[in-house]
């Protein structure tokens, strides 16, 4: 199968778009589709694509933690994270193209995702600590709590969503996928990883990055209880019905 043929097959083998932000639906998944088709043509496995994603993502993390914050560094950091995120979409699409993934592959994908999230916010904390004057937080250690709070909200959201997906009953065989909501897709933009990556383009701006990062952190904190209540109710419905 050529890359073009693989791409055509992938167009009809996409996951449901419900609960997916507009960025992931219109940007990350389509780019990941091309990467998956190219990876298939090269003979790569889904696990290898996951590791490629990790290399790009952790290159960005290292750049944030160790390089001096500057506009050029922010551009490279965004590019590394965005490419890593696209390959993160490609591994699952490649697995479907090859006939389905494996438990080990899914485990590796989620472990890399969790490590990436943890390392990225930790690197922001390191950058704030090493360059407080650049970010306009000199003499105020309280700002160091911002990446810790952002990390807490992101990790709990990641784990809660993943666990809900595993525990929630799957759709009935032959049922049509639920129709996606454009309004919901727009509302999810502030907590989409691809949108989060964009804030690093402001890294050279110091306080601009601080406030952009802070606003996304506030959104993550505000969305967290909404997600948790929604997921708990979804999982509680079958129990209530059985009782």
PEWO-V423130 format. One record per pair of residues at least 24 apart in sequence whose ideal C-beta (glycine too) atoms are under 10 Angstrom apart, sorted by the first residue. I is the first residue (numbers start at 1). J is the second residue. D is the distance in Angstrom with one decimal. If there is no record, write none. Layout:
I|J|D ; I|J|D
This chain:
1|37|9.2 ; 1|40|7.0 ; 1|41|7.8 ; 1|97|8.6 ; 2|37|8.7 ; 2|40|9.2 ; 2|41|6.4 ; 3|34|8.5 ; 3|36|9.6 ; 3|37|4.7 ; 3|38|5.5 ; 3|39|9.0 ; 3|40|6.9 ; 3|41|3.9 ; 3|42|8.6 ; 4|37|7.5 ; 4|41|8.8 ; 5|37|8.4 ; 5|40|9.2 ; 5|41|9.1 ; 6|33|9.2 ; 6|34|9.8 ; 6|36|7.3 ; 6|37|4.1 ; 6|38|8.3 ; 6|39|8.9 ; 6|40|4.5 ; 6|41|6.5 ; 6|93|9.6 ; 6|94|8.8 ; 6|97|5.9 ; 6|98|9.8 ; 7|33|6.5 ; 7|34|6.7 ; 7|36|8.3 ; 7|37|4.0 ; 7|38|8.6 ; 7|40|9.0 ; 7|41|9.4 ; 7|97|9.5 ; 8|37|8.6 ; 9|36|10.0 ; 9|37|8.4 ; 9|40|9.1 ; 9|93|10.0 ; 9|96|9.0 ; 9|97|6.2 ; 10|34|8.8 ; 10|36|6.0 ; 10|37|6.1 ; 10|40|8.7 ; 10|90|9.7 ; 10|93|5.7 ; 10|94|8.7 ; 10|96|7.6 ; 10|97|5.9 ; 11|37|9.8 ; 13|93|7.5 ; 13|96|5.1 ; 13|97|6.8 ; 14|93|7.7 ; 14|96|8.6 ; 14|177|9.4 ; 15|89|9.6 ; 15|92|7.6 ; 15|93|8.5 ; 15|96|8.2 ; 15|177|8.4 ; 16|171|8.6 ; 16|176|9.6 ; 16|177|3.9 ; 16|178|6.4 ; 16|179|9.2 ; 16|180|7.4 ; 17|177|7.9 ; 17|178|8.9 ; 17|179|8.6 ; 17|180|3.8 ; 17|181|9.2 ; 17|182|9.8 ; 17|184|10.0 ; 17|185|7.6 ; 18|177|7.0 ; 18|178|4.6 ; 18|179|7.3 ; 18|180|4.9 ; 18|181|7.3 ; 18|184|7.9 ; 18|185|9.1 ; 19|161|8.7 ; 19|165|9.6 ; 19|178|8.8 ; 19|180|8.0 ; 19|181|8.9 ; 19|184|7.3 ; 19|185|8.7 ; 19|188|7.5 ; 19|230|10.0 ; 20|180|7.0 ; 20|184|8.9 ; 20|185|6.5 ; 20|188|7.3 ; 20|192|8.6 ; 21|184|8.6 ; 21|185|5.6 ; 21|186|7.9 ; 21|187|8.3 ; 21|188|3.8 ; 21|189|5.2 ; 21|190|8.7 ; 21|191|7.5 ; 21|192|3.9 ; 21|193|9.0 ; 21|194|7.7 ; 21|195|7.3 ; 22|180|9.7 ; 22|182|7.4 ; 22|183|10.0 ; 22|184|9.3 ; 22|185|4.2 ; 22|186|5.5 ; 22|187|9.2 ; 22|188|7.5 ; 22|189|5.9 ; 22|192|8.0 ; 22|194|9.7 ; 22|195|9.2 ; 23|85|9.5 ; 23|185|8.6 ; 23|186|9.8 ; 23|188|8.6 ; 23|189|6.1 ; 23|192|4.8 ; 23|193|8.6 ; 23|194|4.3 ; 23|195|5.5 ; 23|196|9.7 ; 23|197|9.4 ; 23|198|8.8 ; 24|85|8.8 ; 24|89|7.5 ; 24|185|8.4 ; 24|188|8.4 ; 24|189|9.4 ; 24|192|5.9 ; 24|193|8.1 ; 24|194|6.3 ; 24|195|9.3 ; 25|180|7.2 ; 25|182|9.2 ; 25|185|5.9 ; 25|188|9.6 ; 25|192|9.7 ; 26|185|8.6 ; 27|82|8.9 ; 27|85|9.5 ; 27|86|8.4 ; 27|89|9.7 ; 27|192|9.5 ; 27|194|6.3 ; 27|195|9.8 ; 28|82|8.4 ; 28|85|5.9 ; 28|86|5.8 ; 28|88|8.2 ; 28|89|5.2 ; 28|90|9.5 ; 28|192|8.3 ; 28|193|8.3 ; 28|194|5.2 ; 28|197|9.9 ; 29|86|8.9 ; 29|89|5.5 ; 29|90|9.4 ; 29|92|9.7 ; 29|93|7.8 ; 30|86|9.2 ; 30|89|9.0 ; 31|82|8.6 ; 31|83|8.8 ; 31|85|8.9 ; 31|86|4.4 ; 31|87|9.2 ; 31|89|7.3 ; 31|90|8.1 ; 31|194|9.7 ; 32|85|8.4 ; 32|86|5.1 ; 32|87|7.2 ; 32|88|7.5 ; 32|89|2.9 ; 32|90|4.2 ; 32|91|8.3 ; 32|92|8.1 ; 32|93|5.7 ; 32|94|9.0 ; 33|86|9.5 ; 33|89|7.9 ; 33|90|7.5 ; 33|93|5.8 ; 33|94|9.7 ; 33|97|9.5 ; 34|86|8.6 ; 34|90|8.2 ; 34|93|9.7 ; 35|83|8.8 ; 35|86|5.8 ; 35|87|5.8 ; 35|88|9.8 ; 35|89|7.7 ; 35|90|3.8 ; 35|91|9.0 ; 35|93|8.2 ; 35|94|8.3 ; 36|86|9.7 ; 36|87|9.0 ; 36|89|7.9 ; 36|90|4.2 ; 36|91|7.7 ; 36|92|8.2 ; 36|93|3.9 ; 36|94|4.2 ; 36|95|8.7 ; 36|96|8.5 ; 36|97|6.2 ; 36|98|9.6 ; 37|90|8.7 ; 37|93|8.4 ; 37|94|8.4 ; 37|97|7.7 ; 38|90|8.5 ; 38|94|9.6 ; 39|87|8.4 ; 39|90|6.2 ; 39|91|8.3 ; 39|93|9.0 ; 39|94|5.3 ; 39|97|9.0 ; 40|90|9.6 ; 40|93|9.2 ; 40|94|5.9 ; 40|97|5.6 ; 40|98|7.3 ; 44|90|9.3 ; 44|91|9.3 ; 44|94|7.2 ; 45|91|8.9 ; 45|94|7.8 ; 45|95|8.8 ; 45|98|7.9 ; 45|102|9.8 ; 45|105|8.2 ; 46|90|8.5 ; 46|91|4.6 ; 46|92|7.2 ; 46|93|8.8 ; 46|94|4.9 ; 46|95|4.2 ; 46|96|9.1 ; 46|97|9.1 ; 46|98|7.1 ; 46|100|9.9 ; 46|101|6.0 ; 46|102|8.1 ; 46|104|10.0 ; 46|105|5.1 ; 46|106|9.2 ; 46|108|8.7 ; 46|109|8.0 ; 47|91|7.6 ; 47|94|9.7 ; 47|95|9.1 ; 47|101|9.3 ; 47|102|8.5 ; 47|104|7.6 ; 47|105|5.4 ; 47|108|5.8 ; 47|109|8.5 ; 48|91|8.5 ; 48|94|9.1 ; 49|87|5.7 ; 49|88|8.7 ; 49|89|9.7 ; 49|90|5.4 ; 49|91|4.1 ; 49|92|9.1 ; 49|93|9.1 ; 49|94|5.6 ; 49|95|8.8 ; 49|105|9.6 ; 49|109|9.4 ; 50|87|7.6 ; 50|88|7.5 ; 50|90|9.0 ; 50|91|4.5 ; 50|92|9.1 ; 50|94|9.5 ; 50|95|9.6 ; 50|105|7.2 ; 50|106|9.8 ; 50|108|5.4 ; 50|109|5.3 ; 50|110|9.8 ; 50|111|9.3 ; 50|112|5.8 ; 50|113|9.3 ; 51|87|9.1 ; 51|91|9.0 ; 51|108|8.1 ; 51|112|7.9 ; 52|83|8.9 ; 52|84|8.2 ; 52|87|5.1 ; 52|88|9.5 ; 52|90|8.4 ; 52|91|8.4 ; 53|83|8.2 ; 53|84|4.8 ; 53|85|7.6 ; 53|86|8.0 ; 53|87|3.6 ; 53|88|4.6 ; 53|89|8.7 ; 53|90|7.6 ; 53|91|6.6 ; 53|109|8.5 ; 53|112|6.7 ; 53|113|8.9 ; 53|116|8.3 ; 54|84|7.2 ; 54|87|8.6 ; 54|88|8.8 ; 54|108|9.1 ; 54|109|9.8 ; 54|111|9.5 ; 54|112|4.8 ; 54|113|9.4 ; 54|115|7.7 ; 54|116|7.1 ; 55|80|9.0 ; 55|83|9.6 ; 55|84|7.6 ; 55|87|8.8 ; 56|80|5.0 ; 56|81|7.4 ; 56|82|8.5 ; 56|83|4.7 ; 56|84|3.5 ; 56|85|8.4 ; 56|86|8.7 ; 56|87|6.5 ; 56|88|9.2 ; 56|116|9.8 ; 57|81|6.1 ; 57|82|9.7 ; 57|83|8.6 ; 57|84|3.5 ; 57|85|7.5 ; 57|87|8.5 ; 57|88|7.8 ; 57|112|7.7 ; 57|113|9.1 ; 57|115|8.7 ; 57|116|4.7 ; 57|117|9.6 ; 57|119|8.1 ; 57|120|7.7 ; 57|193|9.9 ; 57|197|9.6 ; 58|84|8.0 ; 58|112|9.0 ; 58|115|8.1 ; 58|116|7.1 ; 58|119|6.6 ; 58|120|9.1 ; 58|123|9.7 ; 59|83|9.3 ; 59|84|8.0 ; 60|84|6.8 ; 60|85|10.0 ; 60|116|9.1 ; 60|119|9.5 ; 60|120|7.6 ; 60|123|8.5 ; 60|197|8.3 ; 60|200|7.8 ; 61|115|9.4 ; 61|116|7.4 ; 61|118|9.6 ; 61|119|4.6 ; 61|120|5.5 ; 61|121|9.7 ; 61|122|8.1 ; 61|123|4.9 ; 61|124|9.6 ; 61|126|9.7 ; 62|119|9.0 ; 62|123|7.8 ; 63|123|8.5 ; 63|200|9.3 ; 63|203|9.5 ; 64|119|9.3 ; 64|120|7.3 ; 64|122|9.5 ; 64|123|4.2 ; 64|124|6.8 ; 64|126|7.7 ; 64|127|5.7 ; 64|200|7.3 ; 64|203|7.6 ; 65|119|8.4 ; 65|120|9.5 ; 65|122|7.8 ; 65|123|4.1 ; 65|124|8.8 ; 65|125|9.1 ; 65|126|4.7 ; 65|127|6.7 ; 65|130|8.3 ; 66|123|8.7 ; 66|126|8.3 ; 66|127|9.2 ; 66|130|8.9 ; 67|127|9.0 ; 67|203|9.4 ; 68|127|9.4 ; 68|130|8.7 ; 68|131|7.0 ; 68|134|8.0 ; 68|203|10.0 ; 68|204|9.8 ; 69|127|6.1 ; 69|128|9.7 ; 69|130|8.8 ; 69|131|5.5 ; 69|134|5.2 ; 69|135|7.5 ; 69|200|9.7 ; 69|202|9.9 ; 69|203|5.0 ; 69|204|6.4 ; 69|205|9.0 ; 69|206|7.1 ; 69|209|7.5 ; 70|134|8.9 ; 70|203|7.1 ; 70|204|4.8 ; 70|205|10.0 ; 71|201|8.3 ; 71|202|8.9 ; 71|203|7.2 ; 71|204|3.2 ; 71|205|7.6 ; 72|203|9.3 ; 72|204|7.4 ; 73|127|9.8 ; 73|200|8.7 ; 73|203|6.0 ; 73|204|7.1 ; 74|199|9.0 ; 74|200|5.1 ; 74|201|5.3 ; 74|202|6.5 ; 74|203|3.1 ; 74|204|5.2 ; 74|205|8.1 ; 74|209|7.5 ; 75|200|8.4 ; 75|201|6.4 ; 75|203|8.4 ; 75|204|8.5 ; 76|200|9.2 ; 76|203|9.6 ; 77|120|9.7 ; 77|123|9.4 ; 77|197|8.3 ; 77|200|4.6 ; 77|201|8.4 ; 77|203|6.4 ; 78|197|5.6 ; 78|198|6.5 ; 78|199|8.4 ; 78|200|4.7 ; 78|201|5.0 ; 78|202|9.4 ; 78|203|8.4 ; 79|197|9.0 ; 79|200|9.4 ; 79|201|9.6 ; 80|197|9.0 ; 80|200|9.3 ; 81|116|8.6 ; 81|120|7.6 ; 81|193|8.2 ; 81|194|8.7 ; 81|196|8.3 ; 81|197|4.2 ; 81|198|9.2 ; 81|200|6.7 ; 82|193|9.5 ; 82|194|6.7 ; 82|197|5.1 ; 82|198|8.2 ; 82|200|9.4 ; 83|197|9.7 ; 84|112|9.3 ; 84|116|7.3 ; 84|193|9.6 ; 84|197|8.7 ; 85|113|9.8 ; 85|116|8.9 ; 85|192|9.5 ; 85|193|5.7 ; 85|194|5.6 ; 85|196|9.3 ; 85|197|6.4 ; 86|194|8.6 ; 88|112|7.7 ; 88|113|6.8 ; 88|116|8.2 ; 88|193|8.3 ; 89|194|9.5 ; 106|166|10.0 ; 110|158|8.6 ; 110|159|9.5 ; 110|162|6.4 ; 113|158|6.9 ; 113|162|8.7 ; 113|193|8.8 ; 114|154|9.8 ; 114|155|7.2 ; 114|158|6.5 ; 114|159|7.9 ; 114|162|8.9 ; 116|193|8.7 ; 117|150|9.8 ; 117|151|7.4 ; 117|154|5.4 ; 117|155|6.2 ; 117|157|9.5 ; 117|158|6.1 ; 117|193|8.1 ; 117|196|9.6 ; 118|151|6.6 ; 118|154|8.7 ; 118|155|6.7 ; 118|158|9.6 ; 119|151|9.9 ; 120|147|9.1 ; 120|150|9.6 ; 120|151|8.6 ; 120|154|8.9 ; 120|193|9.3 ; 120|196|8.5 ; 120|197|9.1 ; 120|200|9.3 ; 121|146|9.3 ; 121|147|4.7 ; 121|148|7.7 ; 121|149|9.3 ; 121|150|5.5 ; 121|151|3.8 ; 121|152|9.0 ; 121|153|9.8 ; 121|154|6.8 ; 121|155|8.6 ; 121|196|9.8 ; 121|213|9.4 ; 121|217|9.0 ; 122|147|7.3 ; 122|148|9.0 ; 122|151|7.2 ; 123|147|8.5 ; 124|148|9.7 ; 124|150|7.7 ; 124|151|8.6 ; 124|199|9.8 ; 124|200|9.2 ; 124|203|9.8 ; 124|209|9.1 ; 124|210|9.8 ; 124|213|6.7 ; 124|217|9.6 ; 125|150|9.4 ; 125|151|8.1 ; 127|203|8.1 ; 127|209|9.0 ; 128|209|9.9 ; 128|210|8.0 ; 128|213|9.3 ; 131|206|8.4 ; 133|206|8.3 ; 134|203|9.1 ; 134|204|8.8 ; 134|205|9.4 ; 134|206|4.7 ; 134|207|8.8 ; 134|209|8.9 ; 134|210|9.3 ; 135|203|9.4 ; 135|205|9.3 ; 135|206|5.1 ; 135|207|6.4 ; 135|208|9.4 ; 135|209|6.7 ; 135|210|4.8 ; 135|211|9.7 ; 135|213|9.2 ; 136|206|5.7 ; 136|207|4.1 ; 136|208|9.4 ; 136|209|9.7 ; 136|210|6.3 ; 136|211|9.2 ; 137|206|9.2 ; 137|207|8.5 ; 137|210|6.8 ; 143|210|7.3 ; 143|214|8.6 ; 146|210|8.0 ; 146|213|7.2 ; 146|214|5.9 ; 146|217|5.9 ; 146|218|9.4 ; 147|213|7.8 ; 147|214|9.8 ; 147|217|7.7 ; 148|217|9.8 ; 149|214|9.7 ; 149|217|6.3 ; 149|218|9.1 ; 149|220|8.5 ; 149|221|6.5 ; 150|196|9.3 ; 150|213|7.4 ; 150|214|8.4 ; 150|216|7.5 ; 150|217|3.8 ; 150|218|8.9 ; 150|219|9.7 ; 150|220|5.9 ; 150|221|7.7 ; 151|217|9.1 ; 151|220|9.3 ; 152|217|9.8 ; 152|220|8.9 ; 152|221|8.4 ; 152|224|8.6 ; 153|191|8.8 ; 153|217|7.2 ; 153|218|9.3 ; 153|219|9.0 ; 153|220|4.0 ; 153|221|4.8 ; 153|222|8.8 ; 153|223|7.8 ; 153|224|4.8 ; 153|225|9.6 ; 153|227|9.7 ; 154|191|8.3 ; 154|193|8.9 ; 154|196|8.5 ; 154|216|9.7 ; 154|217|8.7 ; 154|220|5.7 ; 154|221|9.6 ; 154|224|8.7 ; 156|220|9.4 ; 156|224|6.1 ; 156|225|10.0 ; 156|227|8.8 ; 156|228|7.8 ; 157|191|7.1 ; 157|220|6.9 ; 157|221|9.8 ; 157|223|7.2 ; 157|224|5.6 ; 157|227|5.8 ; 157|228|8.3 ; 157|231|9.7 ; 158|193|9.6 ; 160|224|8.2 ; 160|227|6.3 ; 160|228|5.9 ; 160|230|9.7 ; 160|231|5.8 ; 160|232|9.0 ; 161|227|6.8 ; 161|228|9.7 ; 161|230|10.0 ; 161|231|7.0 ; 163|231|8.1 ; 163|235|9.0 ; 164|227|8.7 ; 164|228|9.4 ; 164|230|8.7 ; 164|231|4.2 ; 164|232|8.6 ; 164|234|6.7 ; 164|235|6.4 ; 165|231|9.2 ; 167|231|9.0 ; 167|234|9.1 ; 167|235|5.7 ; 167|238|9.9 ; 168|231|8.3 ; 168|234|6.0 ; 168|235|6.2 ; 168|237|9.5 ; 168|238|8.8 ; 169|234|9.7 ; 169|235|9.4 ; 169|237|9.6 ; 169|238|6.6 ; 187|223|9.0 ; 187|226|10.0 ; 188|223|8.4 ; 189|219|9.1 ; 190|215|8.0 ; 190|216|6.2 ; 190|218|8.9 ; 190|219|3.7 ; 190|220|7.7 ; 190|222|8.7 ; 190|223|7.2 ; 191|216|7.9 ; 191|219|6.1 ; 191|220|5.7 ; 191|222|9.3 ; 191|223|5.2 ; 191|224|8.9 ; 191|227|8.5 ; 192|216|9.8 ; 195|219|9.5 ; 196|220|8.7
